[in-house]
Amino acid sequence: MVRYAIPLFLAAFLLFLVQPMIARVILPWFGGAPSVWTTCMLFFQVLLVAGYAYTHFLSDRLQPRTQAVVHGVLLIGSLGLLGWMVHAWGVPLVPSANWKPEGSGYPLLHILGILIVAVGLPYFVLATTSPLMQAWFTRTTPGVSPYRLYSLSNVGSLLALVSYPFVVEPALAQRQQAEMWSGIYLLFAIGCLFCATGLLKLAPTAPKTEDAPQAGEVAAAPSVGQRASWVILPALASVLLLAVTNHLCQDVAVTPFLWVLPLSLYLLSFIICFDHERWYFRPVWLALHLIAVPAALALLPYPRDVALIWQIVAYSLTLFIACMVCHGELASRKPAPRYLTSYYLAIAIGGASGGILVGVVAPVVFNTYAELPIGLVLCYLVGIFAPWHWGDSLRPLLITTRVVLIGVAVFLVLLPLFKDAQYKSVRRLVVSRNFYGVLRVEERNVGKPDATRTLLHGRIIHGFQYEAPDLRRIPTSYYGPQSGIALAVNNHPRRLKGESLRICVAGLGVGTMAAFCEPQDYLCFYEINPVVPKLAWDTSLFTYLSDCKGKVEITMGDARLSLERELQQGPQQYDLILLDAFNGDAVPAHLLTQQAFEMYVKHLRPGGALCADVSNAVLDLPPVLWQLAKRLDLDAVVVTSPKGEHYYYATWMILTPGRNYLRDVEIDNAEWSYTGKRKVRLWTDDYYNLFQILK
């Protein structure tokens, strides 16, 4: 068994190590959107189906010697592709800059194209390994169960996922990660070729079909219902995995830590359930399931009322319990070894179906993340209708219990409607969903003098504006009169001389920055989400842009990529560059690297300043900017402003080449000493780590 276990374990390790690696490479190209990871997951699940289908055909239709030759050619071809990447890109798995997108169109096909070229063939080879090694093991060692090998493969997958955010990402730069992965892949390929040589010694056998049992083997063919469960159960677990990941990532940051936590729990349930049937003790897990899922459903209507850490715990625990039930029931339905490849193919189809439902269908059908409550309810029904074996005498009680539990599920699904009815002072005006997430515009304090309209993404507020004519022009949220950005604008030497200012803002929101503009000023917003400008320009919702005294333009696309393209035509000569993309969801870390700041400085006019809103409740961003200021010899100051009637507590960091003009202004508690604070490694395009700055 060791002969097959080593390449199988390495394949599983590489299979799940490459997922966060490649997603992290392309994430900055698409604005750090959570859907980038969901799209990657969809790609990997579909390719897994292709790998399992290939294995099913290979093991059922070809002679052992032919299998060895065909798969050997595929392995050598994948090694050749990695060599081509080294020649073309300088390092495997990391596409060249030519693959970066332009504009802000729907990027799903672009992402899939990059993944196909960068990791498609090696990932396909790795995806075939677990079922293929088990099939070959069954050929060479008849009568011995191969399912322990499946559990071993999941251990390798889990080890890769856990090691990436805690070991690989903190220790190795992006290029080093790719080189390490390629070296291990070479070892895997050698081990796999060694296993293939074992098949060359086997005598030809009659073609294996599922209609006729092999000699010495008696096994009933799986029923249609059993085969359907092989697809439905993993599909439900996959839907819940991706829905929970989306829910967590939209509120914190698209960081490998929050990618791998749900996926690790998902894999852990596979390991436990397929190691031995005794680990899935149905009465215990079903009871936990019927408690945890309603608790998660009850939590959904209150995203801003429950601390984020408790939401992470609650949804992660619910995901694990629900996956234990789905995968436990799946493992209890596993067939005889001769149906092994079709069983794994069905599981892969189920997982890919869940990925398609969440990654492709849900954004088109729903305008909110409705797949999470729907997935929870469907998994809840699995627990209700699972075989409880209460006996005939207790059947009436079982029926009554199921009816009550279904009633509980219906009530929890309708709970958000009751919640909305309680808050009559809040009215939802717009709900819109696209690749970049769900946006909502809410009217608050309806009918009152201080009525406002607020733009939200998940639980994060992206700006608000008062409706009253005498209040609607005042800057709000993080832009109060004592905030760092207000001081940077109002005390800029050009402003004091009455000259014009050229201002660039990464992140539009509701356009609050427009309230600072004078008639001679030029203001350019960079925004990647195409829905945001439509909302900001809609005068029935917000009027900051339409009321702006200066000239306003909006450039669509990722701010950094857009500025890089503009730099090729010459510096834009900005007086202020504002980075207002870090106070909430999906922090775009690629805007905070050494290369990014070097580019920003080139765009600045002499005497200009970089201003970053670092008012983030989850991430401790100032240490990152202090390191950048130190490396680039920038003068830096941190300005904190108190919460007011119209403003939030805000923390801005201002960096300028040469002497910071803000140091000539009297600012109470403005300077923040780095001494004794959190120390971080300098962020570059090749290395950054969000996990190390979690508060």
C-alpha positions, 0 to 999 in steps of 0.5 A: 500500500505504501507504494500507492500511498506516497504519490496519492498523499503528495497529489492531494497535498499539491492539489489543495496547496495550489488552490490558495497559491494561484488564487492569491496570484490573480486576486489583485488583478480583479480588485480583491473581490471575494468572488475570485476565490469562488470562481477558482473553487468552481474551476477546481471542482469542474476539473476534478470532475474531468479528472475523475471521469478520465479515471473512470474511463481509464480503469474500466475500459483500458487494459492495465498496461495501456493505462500505465502508458496513457497516464505516463504520457500525461504526466510527462506532458504536464512536466513539459508544460511546467518547463514551458512556464519557466521559459515564458514566465520565469516561474511556473504557475505565475502568469506574466503581466500580459494576462492582467485584465483591462477595464471592469467587465464581468471577469469570470471567463477571464479568470477561468482562462488564466487558470486553464493556462496556469494550472489546468494540466497539472491540476487535472493530473493531480485530480486523477491521482486519488481514484486512479491509485485506489483503482490500481491498488484494487487491481494489484491487491484484490480483496483489500479495501481501498477506502483508507487511501481515500481518507489518506488523500483527504489528510494530505489535502487538509495538511496543505490547506492548514500549512498555507496560511500559517507556514507557506504564506508567511515564510515564502514569497510568491515566486518561492512558493511556485518553485517549491510546489513545482519541486514537489510535483516533480517528486510526485510524478516520479512516484506516480510513474513508478506505480505505473510500472507495476501495471506493466507486469499485470496480465491482460484482463477482460474489460470490466463492466458494472453489469457483470461482477468480476470473478469471486466478487458478489455485489448488488448494483447500486440503485438509482436512488443510491446513485442520486444520493452520491450526487445530491449529498456532496452538492449540498455540502459544496453549496454550503461550503461556498456560501459560508466562504462568501459570507465570511469573506465579504465582511472581512478580507479575501485572505487565505486564512478565511478561504482555508478555514471553511474548506479545511472543515469541509475536508475534515468531515470527509476524513472522519467519515471515510476513515471508519463508519464508527466515527459517524454516529448518526443519532449524535450528529443528526441531533447536533445538526438539527440544533446548529442549522436553525441557530445559523439561520436565526443569526442571518438577519443580524449581520451588524448586531453580532460580533464578527468573531462569533459569526465566524465561529457559528457559521464554521461550526454549522458548516462542519456539522452539516458536512459531517451529516452529508458526508456521513450519509454519503459514506454509509452509501459507498458501494463495493470496490468495483463501483469505486470510480463511478462513486468518486465520479458522482461525488465530484459531479455533486461538488461541481454542481454545488460550485456552479449553483453558487458561482454561476447560477446564484449571482444571476438568479438572486440579488442577495446571498440567498444561497446561504439560507437556501443551502442551510434549509436543504441541509436541514431537510437532510437531517430531518429525513435521514433514516432515524430507525425509531421503529414502527411503534414510534413512527407517529412520533417521528412523523410529528417531529418532522412536521414540527422541525419543518415548521421551525425551518419555515419560521426561520426562513421568514424571520428576516421579514419579521425583523424588517417589520420591526425597524420601520425607520429603515427602508430598503431602496436598492438591492443589487448583486454582481461579481463583486458582491451585494450592494444595498441602499437603505433609507434610515430615520425615514420621515425625520429631519436627520433622514439619511441614505446609506450604501452598504456592502454586507455589514460594511457601510460605504458612505451615507448622505443626509436627505435634508437640503441644508445637510446633504452637502456636508461630508460624513462618515470618515470625512469629518472636519477633524479627520486626516483627509479634511486636514490634508485638503484644507491645509494643502499649500495649493489650497491655501494659495487658492490654486486648484487641486488634482485629487485621485481617490481609489474607491468611490462609495457614495462620492463623499470626497466630492464635498471638499472640491472647489470650482477649480479642482479636478477629482478622479475616482477609480472604481472596479464595481460597475454598479457603484457609479450608477448608484452614486450618480443617481440623484434620487439616492445620492447627490455628492457627485451632482453637487460637486463644484469641481470637475468629476471623472470616474475611471472604471477598473482596479485603481492600481492597474488603471494608474499603472496604465496611465503612468505609461503616458506620463504622471498624472500630477496629483496633489492628493492620492486617497486610498479609501478601500480598506475600511471594510470588506475584501481589503485589496492588499495589492494597493499596499505593497512597495511597488504600488506606493512607488507608483503612487509617488511617481503620480504625485506633484511636488508637495503632494500627499498619499492619504489612506483611510485605515479605519478597519475594525479587523485589520491593523493597517498602520504598521504596514504603511509605516514599513512602506514609509520607512522603505521609501523615505516618506514622511508619515503621520497618523491622524485620528478624529473622534466620533461626532453627530455626522461622523465616525471615529476615523484613522487616516494615515498621510505620507509625503515625500520630503517634509510633511506639510501637516507637521506645520499644522497643530494637530492634537494626538496626530502622530503615532509612534511605531515604537513598541507596536506590531512589527510586520515584514515589508509588503511587496507584490511578491509577499504580503500577509493579511493574517499577521495583521488581524486584530 
